[in-house]
Amino acid sequence: MKRTLMILCLSGALLTVLAGCTSQQAEEPAPLIAMEDFFRNPDQTGFQISPDGQYLSWLQPWESRLNVHVQKIGEDEVTRVTSSTERDIFGYAWLNNGRIGYIQDKGGDENWRVYAVDIDGGNFIDATPFEGVQARFVDQLIDDDDHVLIALNRRNPQIHDVYKLEVNTGEMEMVAENPGNIMGWVTDNAGDIRMAVATDGVNQSLLHRASEDEDFEIVVTTNFRETIDPLFFDFDDKMLYVSSNIGRDKQAIFKYDPTTGEHGDLIFEHAEVDVANLLRSRHRKLITGVAYFTDRRHYHFFDEDRAELQRNLEERLPGYEVVYADGSRDERRILVRTFSDKSLGAYYFFDRDTDEFRKLVDVSPWMDENHLSDMRPVQYTSRDGLTIHGYLTLPKGVPAENLPVVVNPHGGPWYRDRWGYNPEVQYLANRGYAVLQMNFRGSTGYGRAFWEASFKEWGGKMQDDITDGVNWLIAEGIADPERVGIYGGSYGGYATLAGVTFTPELYAAAVDYVGVSNLFTFIESFPPYWKPLLDMTYEMVGHPERDKELYEARSPIFHVDKIQTPLLVAQGANDPRVKQAESDQIVEALRARGIDVEYMVKDNEGHGFANEENRFDFYRAMERFLGKHLGGRVEEVIEEPAEG
């Protein structure tokens, strides 16, 4: 059940290494790159291939919004099949060879609706036209071209029932009614709902049934701190593959008997990190390998054909992280995606039968990788002895000493930063800042003990890990202690506010993006479908009544008198996760003290700014703000004269 370093060229002291890496390159500082180039919508992205391998689809801007386009392979004609003008389309899928489905919310409210349309643009339907209802996909039912399984909280806002949706007409019928405690559903290879994950708030149960005609029975119940995450059934639909940490610190892949609750064969484990991504070939009906993340993504293959495919692709595309992005159902025509730390990569089409291999598109062709910075894995030690992994990105062509720094704690907080292209990081590095991302305690992927070390430590030891990263950079001579800023979104926004509240002397500027300021009001305003997880949240964050003193001590709103750092705050008015009241409170309290706080609210956004024009406004404001207080480079924007 799922619970919701060294620099690579290190040969001595960190500063020596960084200076050595820089001097060997003998580079000039990178030219100033236009802000819009970092945050504009790609010309083409999100490529997929139809089940029969005859068509390509992708997302491409139309009327400034990402919309789905389709092209038959080998032909020139392109058809735009969607016409969204209010929001980008981010998630879509082939429902069958002639029909595409996608999800979209309104203004960032996260009440996702399901839409479907033919690949010629016809027979468009809003399949879930319900106000205030959130849809989730359960199973695409690849052997049934006319139906998918979706979950809706239409009957009860706190829980989702499963419906079989007819994708051509929008007709649906309930196939699994949630008794009130189920948080997730698992289907077998035939698309039958055979497993469920239930919670009483703290304890989680894995439920199983042999067929849809039978009742669910509890297989095992564990505390939420223990994980038995069901991945999928084996190809006989009898045994289950799971990612489990029962009796161990790191999650590993096992076979699992859902009738007895016993772990079977250990499939794969890693000593340093959790493993939860098992690869399979549905067409050939075998397990092909695993993917896992240490400093970067790595693979371990069990199947020689899949291993050979990876070697083939990496030989064709040296110097990039190469990923099998999508494939036809017979797995002969595939889409390949490359990644790096300095670009959004490219998509390629590969026909394994004819050996045709061609580039489809560079996702960000306007970016010159030679002008961007390396993202280097690093590690340092916290004050209480934990190893904190992270990434350090230095401005290109600048000595690694006495630099202005932006510390960038991630959101979640039960999440982790990974190596790869991050437009915010590259943007800040291009403006002259060293950027430190750290996977503070509680970051996922490093095992149960590291995760549990974050419990009730918001603003405490989790914040200490961030502070220790700043002090590490200062001690190494990389950071100018007078020019350190902090920027983060969501939990990272909370960490930003906590940083300027509890260590006000450390930061010269701060940017809070949809961050929490008051733990009491944050918990009270959970969306209804999070309410079943409240008891678990209380254990992880603290209880507003039993831990009232902790909440008061760790909520920045109650300590605004300590804040002296210049602050920029950005918020989406429709945010269902961190309500606008979180930002309003801190801004109003500081302004009441006569402190000028820059505050940006976007009325058509939610938990982060999705619309391109809003991203441009935010990052332009952040650039000017940080340039004023930290001294980084600022792009000169020439305003067009008004007509008349």
VEXMINU-744176 format. One record per residue (C-alpha): x, y, z; residue in three letters. Coordinates in Angstrom, 2 decimals. Layout:
% residues N
       c1       c2       c3  type
        X        Y        Z   ALA
...
***
This chain:
% residues 644
       c1       c2       c3  type
     0.00     0.00     0.00   MET
     1.54     3.22    -1.15   LYS
     2.51     5.89     1.35   ARG
     0.88     8.70     0.07   THR
    28.05    13.83    -2.52   LEU
    30.26    14.48    -4.07   MET
    30.60    16.43    -7.31   ILE
    31.14    13.85   -10.05   LEU
    34.67    15.03   -10.80   CYS
    35.51    15.09    -7.09   LEU
    39.12    14.41    -6.23   SER
    39.61    16.70    -3.28   GLY
    37.85    19.56    -1.56   ALA
    34.64    20.61    -3.25   LEU
    35.79    24.15    -4.02   LEU
    38.99    22.89    -5.59   THR
    37.03    20.53    -7.78   VAL
    34.55    23.15    -8.89   LEU
    37.29    25.62    -9.67   ALA
    39.15    22.91   -11.55   GLY
    36.10    21.95   -13.59   CYS
    35.51    25.58   -14.44   THR
    39.09    26.42   -15.33   SER
    39.36    23.40   -17.60   GLN
    36.42    24.66   -19.60   GLN
    37.88    28.20   -19.82   ALA
    34.47    29.53   -20.75   GLU
    32.99    32.95   -21.02   GLU
    29.80    33.61   -19.08   PRO
    26.74    32.42   -20.97   ALA
    24.77    35.03   -22.88   PRO
    21.57    36.23   -21.25   LEU
    18.73    34.05   -22.55   ILE
    15.24    35.50   -22.86   ALA
    12.99    34.52   -19.96   MET
    10.26    33.38   -22.35   GLU
    12.61    30.78   -23.84   ASP
    12.73    28.94   -20.51   PHE
     9.01    28.98   -19.81   PHE
     7.22    29.07   -23.16   ARG
     5.10    26.15   -24.29   ASN
     7.01    23.69   -26.48   PRO
     6.28    23.74   -30.20   ASP
     5.55    20.00   -29.99   GLN
     5.64    17.62   -27.02   THR
     3.81    14.69   -25.43   GLY
     4.14    12.38   -28.43   PHE
     2.19     9.11   -28.40   GLN
     1.57     6.39   -30.95   ILE
    -1.79     4.79   -31.75   SER
    -2.37     1.21   -30.61   PRO
    -2.03    -0.09   -34.19   ASP
     1.12     1.96   -34.77   GLY
    -0.38     3.87   -37.71   GLN
    -0.74     7.36   -36.21   TYR
     1.28     9.81   -34.16   LEU
    -0.26    12.30   -31.76   SER
     1.28    15.18   -29.85   TRP
     0.54    18.43   -28.03   LEU
     1.12    21.67   -29.90   GLN
     0.07    25.27   -29.17   PRO
    -3.10    26.61   -30.76   TRP
    -4.51    29.91   -29.55   GLU
    -1.65    29.91   -27.01   SER
    -2.81    26.61   -25.46   ARG
    -1.45    23.10   -25.89   LEU
    -3.89    21.04   -27.95   ASN
    -3.81    17.51   -29.36   VAL
    -2.74    17.06   -32.98   HIS
    -2.70    13.83   -35.02   VAL
    -0.85    12.71   -38.14   GLN
    -0.85     9.41   -40.02   LYS
     2.69     8.04   -40.19   ILE
     4.11     8.59   -43.67   GLY
     1.71    11.40   -44.56   GLU
     2.07    15.19   -44.31   ASP
    -1.44    16.22   -43.25   GLU
    -1.82    17.19   -39.59   VAL
    -5.21    17.39   -37.88   THR
    -5.83    19.40   -34.75   ARG
    -8.43    17.40   -32.84   VAL
    -9.01    19.58   -29.75   THR
    -9.83    23.26   -29.39   SER
    -8.99    24.25   -25.82   SER
    -8.52    27.99   -25.32   THR
    -8.73    28.39   -21.53   GLU
    -6.20    25.79   -20.33   ARG
    -3.45    23.67   -21.81   ASP
    -4.21    19.98   -22.26   ILE
    -1.60    18.11   -20.24   PHE
    -2.87    14.54   -19.99   GLY
    -4.32    12.60   -22.91   TYR
    -4.36     9.01   -24.22   ALA
    -5.41     6.89   -27.18   TRP
    -8.70     5.20   -26.28   LEU
    -8.67     3.11   -29.46   ASN
    -7.24     3.51   -32.97   ASN
    -9.66     6.29   -33.86   GLY
   -10.39     8.10   -30.62   ARG
    -8.48    10.14   -28.04   ILE
    -9.42    11.03   -24.47   GLY
    -8.06    13.79   -22.25   TYR
    -8.61    15.40   -18.87   ILE
    -8.88    19.06   -17.99   GLN
    -9.90    21.19   -15.03   ASP
   -11.18    24.76   -14.77   LYS
    -8.77    27.43   -13.63   GLY
    -6.65    25.00   -11.64   GLY
    -9.45    23.70    -9.39   ASP
    -8.32    20.05    -9.97   GLU
   -11.88    18.90   -10.58   ASN
   -10.74    16.99   -13.66   TRP
   -13.26    16.19   -16.37   ARG
   -12.89    13.47   -19.01   VAL
   -13.33    14.45   -22.65   TYR
   -13.19    12.29   -25.77   ALA
   -12.92    13.10   -29.49   VAL
   -12.35    11.30   -32.79   ASP
    -8.99    11.78   -34.48   ILE
   -10.67    13.81   -37.22   ASP
   -12.06    16.18   -34.56   GLY
   -15.59    14.77   -34.67   GLY
   -17.89    13.32   -32.00   ASN
   -16.53    15.48   -29.20   PHE
   -18.07    14.68   -25.80   ILE
   -17.72    15.93   -22.26   ASP
   -18.01    12.52   -20.63   ALA
   -18.16    13.77   -17.03   THR
   -20.12    17.06   -17.14   PRO
   -20.49    17.31   -13.37   PHE
   -19.67    20.45   -11.40   GLU
   -17.35    20.00    -8.43   GLY
   -16.56    16.37    -9.31   VAL
   -13.08    14.98    -9.85   GLN
   -12.43    12.19   -12.37   ALA
    -9.50     9.79   -12.21   ARG
    -8.47     7.11   -14.71   PHE
    -8.40     3.57   -13.29   VAL
    -7.73     1.37   -16.33   ASP
    -7.58     2.09   -20.04   GLN
    -8.87    -1.45   -20.84   LEU
    -6.55    -1.98   -23.80   ILE
    -8.46    -5.08   -24.93   ASP
   -11.77    -3.19   -25.01   ASP
   -11.78    -0.38   -27.56   ASP
   -15.14     0.99   -26.43   ASP
   -14.67     1.39   -22.68   HIS
   -12.37     2.70   -19.97   VAL
   -12.63     2.58   -16.20   LEU
   -12.74     5.89   -14.38   ILE
   -13.29     6.88   -10.75   ALA
   -15.61     9.73    -9.72   LEU
   -16.38    11.32    -6.37   ASN
   -19.85    12.26    -7.65   ARG
   -21.79    10.34    -5.00   ARG
   -19.58    11.37    -2.09   ASN
   -16.94    14.13    -2.43   PRO
   -14.57    12.28    -0.10   GLN
   -14.37     8.99    -2.01   ILE
   -14.30     7.75    -5.60   HIS
   -16.51     5.03    -7.09   ASP
   -15.49     3.19   -10.27   VAL
   -17.50     3.51   -13.48   TYR
   -17.22     1.83   -16.85   LYS
   -17.36     4.64   -19.41   LEU
   -18.42     4.09   -23.02   GLU
   -15.91     6.31   -24.81   VAL
   -18.02     6.96   -27.92   ASN
   -21.27     7.97   -26.24   THR
   -20.33     8.97   -22.70   GLY
   -22.72     6.44   -21.19   GLU
   -21.46     4.95   -17.94   MET
   -22.40     2.51   -15.24   GLU
   -21.01     2.05   -11.76   MET
   -19.01    -1.17   -11.48   VAL
   -17.56    -0.72    -7.99   ALA
   -19.20     1.25    -5.19   GLU
   -16.80     2.56    -2.61   ASN
   -17.92     1.49     0.86   PRO
   -16.27     4.60     2.25   GLY
   -12.69     3.61     2.96   ASN
   -11.11     2.65    -0.37   ILE
    -8.43     4.99    -1.69   MET
    -7.27     3.01    -4.72   GLY
    -8.29     0.21    -7.09   TRP
    -6.22    -2.39    -8.96   VAL
    -7.34    -4.31   -12.03   THR
    -6.01    -7.54   -13.46   ASP
    -4.87    -8.04   -17.06   ASN
    -8.49    -8.54   -18.18   ALA
    -9.49    -5.19   -16.66   GLY
   -11.45    -6.72   -13.77   ASP
   -11.20    -4.95   -10.42   ILE
    -9.46    -7.50    -8.23   ARG
    -7.62    -5.50    -5.56   MET
    -8.30    -2.40    -3.50   ALA
    -6.40    -0.32    -0.97   VAL
    -8.46     0.81     2.03   ALA
    -7.61     3.05     4.97   THR
    -9.01     3.90     8.36   ASP
    -6.86     7.02     8.35   GLY
    -3.71     5.44     9.76   VAL
    -3.84     1.71     9.06   ASN
    -4.03     0.54     5.48   GLN
    -5.50    -2.73     4.22   SER
    -4.93    -4.61     1.02   LEU
    -8.17    -6.22    -0.21   LEU
    -8.49    -9.02    -2.76   HIS
   -11.17   -10.98    -4.56   ARG
   -10.81   -13.86    -6.99   ALA
   -13.39   -12.39    -9.38   SER
   -15.76    -9.45    -9.63   GLU
   -18.61   -11.75    -8.60   ASP
   -17.10   -12.20    -5.14   GLU
   -16.74    -9.90    -2.15   ASP
   -13.43    -8.30    -1.22   PHE
   -11.54    -9.88     1.68   GLU
    -8.75    -8.28     3.67   ILE
    -5.38    -9.80     2.82   VAL
    -3.23    -7.78     5.21   VAL
    -3.45    -4.63     7.32   THR
    -0.40    -2.52     8.08   THR
     0.35     0.86     9.54   ASN
     0.74     3.50     6.83   PHE
     4.46     3.64     7.62   ARG
     4.77     0.22     6.00   GLU
     4.37    -0.14     2.26   THR
     2.90    -2.90     0.14   ILE
     2.32    -1.04    -3.10   ASP
     0.50    -3.27    -5.64   PRO
     2.02    -2.74    -9.08   LEU
     0.16    -5.22   -11.31   PHE
    -0.83    -8.86   -11.61   PHE
     1.38   -11.44   -13.25   ASP
     0.20   -12.67   -16.65   PHE
    -1.75   -15.56   -15.11   ASP
    -3.71   -13.05   -12.98   ASP
    -2.92   -15.06    -9.86   LYS
     0.16   -13.57    -8.25   MET
     0.79    -9.87    -7.75   LEU
     3.94    -7.83    -8.18   TYR
     4.44    -5.37    -5.33   VAL
     6.93    -2.81    -4.10   SER
     7.30    -3.54    -0.39   SER
     9.33    -2.44     2.62   ASN
     7.82    -4.95     5.06   ILE
    10.62    -6.04     7.36   GLY
    13.16    -3.78     5.65   ARG
    14.07    -0.12     5.20   ASP
    14.14     0.18     1.40   LYS
    11.26    -0.79    -0.85   GLN
    12.04    -3.71    -3.16   ALA
    10.13    -5.61    -5.84   ILE
     8.57    -8.93    -4.81   PHE
     6.08   -11.42    -6.09   LYS
     3.17   -11.53    -3.68   TYR
     0.36   -14.01    -3.09   ASP
    -2.87   -11.98    -2.70   PRO
    -4.73   -14.95    -1.26   THR
    -2.32   -15.64     1.61   THR
    -0.62   -12.26     2.03   GLY
     2.81   -13.85     1.76   GLU
     5.80   -12.36    -0.02   HIS
     7.23   -14.61    -2.71   GLY
    10.40   -14.27    -4.75   ASP
    12.50   -11.13    -4.40   LEU
    12.69    -9.69    -7.91   ILE
    15.01    -6.73    -7.34   PHE
    16.40    -4.58    -4.54   GLU
    18.89    -1.74    -4.24   HIS
    20.94    -0.99    -1.16   ALA
    20.66     2.81    -1.41   GLU
    17.19     3.63    -2.74   VAL
    13.63     2.39    -2.96   ASP
    12.66     0.47    -6.08   VAL
     9.08     0.78    -7.29   ALA
     9.17     0.85   -11.09   ASN
     8.82    -2.59   -12.67   LEU
     8.95    -2.84   -16.48   LEU
     6.95    -5.36   -18.48   ARG
     6.07    -6.34   -22.03   SER
     2.33    -6.91   -22.22   ARG
     2.67    -8.19   -25.79   HIS
     5.31   -10.81   -24.97   ARG
     3.90   -11.35   -21.46   LYS
     7.08   -11.09   -19.48   LEU
     8.83    -8.87   -16.97   ILE
    11.65    -7.03   -18.71   THR
    13.41    -5.04   -15.96   GLY
    13.31    -2.29   -13.38   VAL
    14.09     1.41   -13.35   ALA
    15.33     3.18   -10.23   TYR
    16.81     6.53    -9.27   PHE
    20.03     7.22    -7.37   THR
    21.85    10.28    -8.70   ASP
    20.14     9.62   -12.05   ARG
    17.78     7.10   -13.63   ARG
    19.25     3.61   -13.98   HIS
    17.98     0.33   -15.42   TYR
    18.45    -3.33   -14.62   HIS
    17.10    -5.70   -17.28   PHE
    16.01    -9.32   -16.97   PHE
    15.13    -9.67   -20.66   ASP
    17.89    -9.67   -23.29   GLU
    15.66    -8.26   -26.03   ASP
    14.82    -5.21   -23.89   ARG
    18.44    -4.85   -22.82   ALA
    19.57    -4.96   -26.45   GLU
    16.97    -2.36   -27.39   LEU
    18.32    -0.03   -24.71   GLN
    21.91    -0.55   -25.88   ARG
    20.84     0.12   -29.45   ASN
    19.09     3.35   -28.53   LEU
    21.91     4.62   -26.32   GLU
    24.45     3.96   -29.08   GLU
    22.33     6.00   -31.50   ARG
    21.82     8.80   -28.95   LEU
    25.07     9.11   -26.98   PRO
    25.30    11.59   -24.14   GLY
    21.59    11.57   -23.30   TYR
    19.31     9.73   -20.94   GLU
    17.21     7.54   -23.26   VAL
    13.68     6.40   -22.39   VAL
    11.19     4.12   -24.15   TYR
     8.32     6.63   -24.20   ALA
     5.51     4.75   -25.94   ASP
     4.88     1.90   -28.35   GLY
     2.27     0.22   -30.50   SER
     0.53    -2.74   -28.93   ARG
     2.79    -5.16   -30.81   ASP
     5.79    -3.14   -29.50   GLU
     7.39    -2.98   -32.95   ARG
     6.90     0.72   -33.56   ARG
     8.10     2.79   -30.63   ILE
     8.65     6.37   -29.56   LEU
    11.92     7.26   -27.87   VAL
    12.53    10.32   -25.67   ARG
    15.87    11.77   -24.73   THR
    16.55    13.81   -21.60   PHE
    19.45    15.80   -20.24   SER
    20.09    18.45   -17.63   ASP
    20.44    21.13   -20.34   LYS
    17.47    20.60   -22.65   SER
    13.98    19.19   -22.91   LEU
    15.45    16.60   -25.26   GLY
    13.89    15.17   -28.39   ALA
    11.44    12.55   -29.63   TYR
    12.37     9.83   -32.11   TYR
    10.40     7.26   -34.08   PHE
    11.86     3.75   -34.35   PHE
    10.44     0.90   -36.43   ASP
    12.11    -2.25   -35.11   ARG
    11.08    -4.27   -38.18   ASP
    12.49    -1.93   -40.84   THR
    15.15    -0.26   -38.66   ASP
    13.74     3.13   -39.62   GLU
    14.99     5.62   -37.03   PHE
    14.26     9.32   -37.31   ARG
    13.97    12.37   -35.15   LYS
    10.46    13.73   -34.82   LEU
    11.22    16.97   -33.01   VAL
    13.52    18.77   -30.62   ASP
    11.24    19.80   -27.78   VAL
    13.07    23.09   -27.14   SER
    15.03    23.77   -30.36   PRO
    15.48    27.44   -29.49   TRP
    17.72    26.54   -26.54   MET
    21.49    26.14   -27.08   ASP
    22.74    23.49   -24.65   GLU
    26.22    25.01   -24.82   ASN
    24.87    28.05   -22.97   HIS
    23.30    26.08   -20.13   LEU
    24.77    24.67   -16.93   SER
    25.60    21.22   -15.64   ASP
    23.41    19.88   -12.84   MET
    25.85    18.04   -10.57   ARG
    24.85    15.53    -7.89   PRO
    26.16    16.56    -4.46   VAL
    25.87    15.43    -0.89   GLN
    26.49    16.96     2.52   TYR
    25.97    15.93     6.13   THR
    23.21    17.33     8.32   SER
    23.99    18.56    11.83   ARG
    22.65    15.30    13.27   ASP
    24.56    13.06    10.90   GLY
    22.19    12.30     8.00   LEU
    23.51    12.26     4.46   THR
    21.56    14.78     2.38   ILE
    21.65    14.23    -1.37   HIS
    20.97    17.01    -3.82   GLY
    22.01    18.85    -6.96   TYR
    24.15    21.93    -7.48   LEU
    23.90    23.98   -10.65   THR
    26.49    26.72   -11.17   LEU
    26.32    29.65   -13.57   PRO
    28.27    28.80   -16.70   LYS
    31.70    30.31   -17.22   GLY
    31.86    31.90   -13.75   VAL
    34.36    30.95   -11.01   PRO
    32.66    28.87    -8.32   ALA
    33.36    31.26    -5.49   GLU
    31.50    33.98    -3.62   ASN
    28.41    33.57    -5.82   LEU
    24.87    34.74    -5.23   PRO
    22.82    31.66    -4.43   VAL
    19.19    30.61    -4.70   VAL
    18.29    27.68    -2.46   VAL
    15.38    25.76    -4.00   ASN
    13.66    23.26    -1.64   PRO
    11.19    21.01    -3.45   HIS
     7.46    20.67    -2.85   GLY
     5.65    17.66    -1.53   GLY
     7.34    17.44     0.88   PRO
     7.16    13.66     0.34   TRP
     8.76    13.86    -3.06   TYR
    12.34    14.15    -4.31   ARG
    14.34    16.18    -6.80   ASP
    15.92    14.26    -9.66   ARG
    18.61    14.97   -12.22   TRP
    17.29    16.43   -15.46   GLY
    16.23    19.61   -17.17   TYR
    14.59    22.05   -14.79   ASN
    13.69    25.35   -16.47   PRO
    13.61    27.24   -13.17   GLU
    17.08    26.04   -12.22   VAL
    18.58    26.80   -15.63   GLN
    16.90    30.20   -15.69   TYR
    18.36    31.14   -12.32   LEU
    21.80    29.84   -13.27   ALA
    21.67    31.89   -16.47   ASN
    20.96    34.94   -14.32   ARG
    24.19    34.27   -12.42   GLY
    22.97    32.32    -9.40   TYR
    24.28    29.07    -8.02   ALA
    21.21    26.90    -7.39   VAL
    21.12    24.28    -4.63   LEU
    18.36    21.66    -4.56   GLN
    18.41    19.28    -1.64   MET
    16.47    16.14    -0.79   ASN
    15.95    17.00     2.88   PHE
    14.72    14.32     5.30   ARG
    11.28    13.14     4.32   GLY
    12.15    13.15     0.63   SER
    10.95     9.91    -0.89   THR
    13.05     7.18    -2.42   GLY
    15.67     6.94     0.32   TYR
    13.95     4.40     2.53   GLY
    11.53     4.35     5.43   ARG
    13.87     5.65     8.15   ALA
    14.79     8.74     6.13   PHE
    11.12     9.40     5.39   TRP
     9.99     8.92     9.00   GLU
    12.74    11.26    10.21   ALA
    10.55    14.08     8.83   SER
     7.50    13.34    10.97   PHE
     6.40    16.42    12.93   LYS
     9.52    18.20    11.68   GLU
     7.99    20.80     9.36   TRP
     9.96    23.91    10.22   GLY
    12.20    21.81    12.51   GLY
    14.80    19.28    11.41   LYS
    13.52    19.37     7.83   MET
    14.30    23.08     7.83   GLN
    17.64    22.42     9.51   ASP
    18.60    20.24     6.54   ASP
    17.99    23.20     4.24   ILE
    19.91    25.56     6.52   THR
    22.79    23.07     6.70   ASP
    22.95    23.07     2.90   GLY
    23.31    26.85     2.87   VAL
    26.03    26.73     5.51   ASN
    27.81    23.99     3.55   TRP
    27.91    26.20     0.46   LEU
    29.20    29.11     2.52   ILE
    31.89    26.99     4.18   ALA
    33.06    25.75     0.77   GLU
    33.43    29.34    -0.42   GLY
    30.86    28.94    -3.16   ILE
    28.16    31.15    -1.65   ALA
    28.43    34.83    -0.82   ASP
    26.84    34.78     2.66   PRO
    25.39    38.25     2.03   GLU
    23.61    37.17    -1.17   ARG
    21.68    34.01    -0.40   VAL
    18.04    33.76    -1.46   GLY
    15.44    31.02    -1.07   ILE
    12.66    30.09    -3.47   TYR
    10.15    27.26    -3.38   GLY
     6.63    26.21    -4.29   GLY
     4.00    24.37    -2.24   SER
     5.92    22.78     0.66   TYR
     8.93    24.57    -0.80   GLY
     6.96    27.78    -0.32   GLY
     6.39    26.83     3.31   TYR
    10.13    26.14     3.66   ALA
    10.79    29.56     2.15   THR
     8.58    31.27     4.73   LEU
    10.03    29.11     7.52   ALA
    13.53    30.02     6.37   GLY
    12.99    33.77     6.58   VAL
    11.08    33.34     9.86   THR
    13.36    31.02    11.83   PHE
    16.71    31.92    10.23   THR
    16.09    35.52     9.12   PRO
    19.79    36.38     9.12   GLU
    20.51    33.73     6.49   LEU
    18.52    35.06     3.53   TYR
    18.67    38.33     1.63   ALA
    15.60    37.59    -0.52   ALA
    12.76    35.07    -0.62   ALA
    10.12    33.99    -3.12   VAL
     7.11    32.03    -1.83   ASP
     5.06    30.31    -4.54   TYR
     1.70    28.83    -3.36   VAL
     3.23    28.11     0.05   GLY
     1.70    27.30     3.44   VAL
     1.92    29.98     6.12   SER
    -0.41    28.61     8.82   ASN
    -0.52    24.90     9.65   LEU
    -3.91    25.24    11.34   PHE
    -5.72    26.73     8.34   THR
    -3.81    24.53     5.90   PHE
    -5.06    21.33     7.54   ILE
    -8.58    22.72     7.96   GLU
    -8.88    23.52     4.25   SER
    -7.99    20.09     2.83   PHE
   -10.09    19.19    -0.25   PRO
   -12.76    16.60     0.63   PRO
   -10.99    13.69    -1.09   TYR
    -8.00    14.21     1.26   TRP
   -10.13    13.98     4.40   LYS
    -9.82    10.17     4.72   PRO
    -6.07    10.70     5.09   LEU
    -6.33    13.23     7.92   LEU
    -5.27    10.86    10.71   ASP
    -2.18     9.88     8.73   MET
    -1.43    13.56     8.15   THR
    -1.73    14.22    11.87   TYR
     0.98    11.64    12.54   GLU
     3.22    13.10     9.85   MET
     2.69    16.82    10.47   VAL
     1.08    16.97    13.91   GLY
    -2.44    17.31    15.30   HIS
    -3.93    20.82    15.50   PRO
    -5.23    20.23    19.02   GLU
    -2.86    17.71    20.59   ARG
     0.14    19.42    18.98   ASP
    -1.18    22.96    19.18   LYS
     2.08    24.35    20.56   GLU
     4.02    22.66    17.77   LEU
     1.70    24.15    15.13   TYR
     2.09    27.60    16.64   GLU
     5.86    27.25    16.88   ALA
     6.24    26.05    13.28   ARG
     3.70    28.30    11.51   SER
     5.38    31.40    10.04   PRO
     2.18    33.44    10.43   ILE
     2.66    33.53    14.22   PHE
     6.23    34.82    13.95   HIS
     6.00    37.56    11.36   VAL
     7.78    39.90    13.74   ASP
    10.97    37.96    13.00   LYS
    10.77    38.39     9.23   ILE
    13.12    40.99     7.85   GLN
    13.87    39.48     4.45   THR
    12.33    41.06     1.34   PRO
     9.54    38.77     0.13   LEU
     7.72    38.06    -3.14   LEU
     4.55    35.94    -2.85   VAL
     2.64    34.33    -5.75   ALA
    -0.68    32.50    -5.48   GLN
    -3.41    30.94    -7.61   GLY
    -6.90    32.00    -6.57   ALA
    -8.40    28.56    -7.26   ASN
    -5.75    26.48    -5.51   ASP
    -7.49    23.51    -3.83   PRO
    -4.36    22.33    -2.01   ARG
    -2.96    25.55    -0.56   VAL
    -5.83    28.01    -0.40   LYS
    -5.31    31.67    -1.23   GLN
    -5.90    32.41     2.46   ALA
    -2.44    30.98     3.19   GLU
    -0.79    33.70     1.15   SER
    -3.29    36.41     2.11   ASP
    -2.50    35.88     5.79   GLN
     1.24    36.33     5.56   ILE
     1.00    39.29     3.18   VAL
    -1.57    41.11     5.31   GLU
     0.37    40.49     8.52   ALA
     3.60    41.84     7.04   LEU
     1.93    44.83     5.46   ARG
     0.32    45.60     8.82   ALA
     3.87    45.96    10.15   ARG
     4.65    48.39     7.35   GLY
     6.70    45.88     5.36   ILE
     6.31    46.09     1.59   ASP
     5.61    42.62     0.21   VAL
     5.24    42.02    -3.51   GLU
     2.10    39.93    -4.04   TYR
     0.88    38.35    -7.27   MET
    -2.49    36.56    -7.45   VAL
    -3.77    34.96   -10.66   LYS
    -7.54    34.50   -10.75   ASP
    -7.45    31.70   -13.34   ASN
    -4.81    29.51   -11.68   GLU
    -4.60    26.84    -9.02   GLY
    -1.64    25.11    -7.39   HIS
     0.97    26.68    -9.65   GLY
     0.65    28.73   -12.82   PHE
    -0.22    26.62   -15.85   ALA
    -1.08    29.29   -18.40   ASN
     1.90    30.55   -20.33   GLU
     1.19    34.26   -19.90   GLU
     0.93    33.82   -16.13   ASN
     4.23    31.96   -15.98   ARG
     5.82    34.83   -17.89   PHE
     4.46    37.38   -15.41   ASP
     5.69    35.41   -12.41   PHE
     9.20    34.66   -13.59   TYR
     9.71    38.19   -14.89   ARG
     8.72    39.52   -11.47   ALA
    11.00    37.00    -9.75   MET
    13.94    37.98   -11.94   GLU
    13.56    41.66   -11.14   ARG
    13.04    40.92    -7.44   PHE
    16.11    38.69    -7.10   LEU
    18.21    41.03    -9.20   GLY
    17.34    43.90    -6.89   LYS
    18.18    42.02    -3.68   HIS
    20.83    39.48    -4.72   LEU
    22.49    41.26    -7.63   GLY
    21.90    38.70   -10.38   GLY
    21.54    39.60   -14.03   ARG
    18.25    41.11   -15.18   VAL
    16.97    41.10   -18.73   GLU
    16.13    44.52   -20.10   GLU
    12.55    44.42   -21.32   VAL
    11.64    47.04   -23.89   ILE
     8.02    47.98   -23.53   GLU
     6.09    48.48   -26.77   GLU
     4.52    51.96   -26.97   PRO
     0.76    51.99   -26.59   ALA
    -1.23    52.64   -29.75   GLU
    -2.56    56.16   -30.20   GLY
***
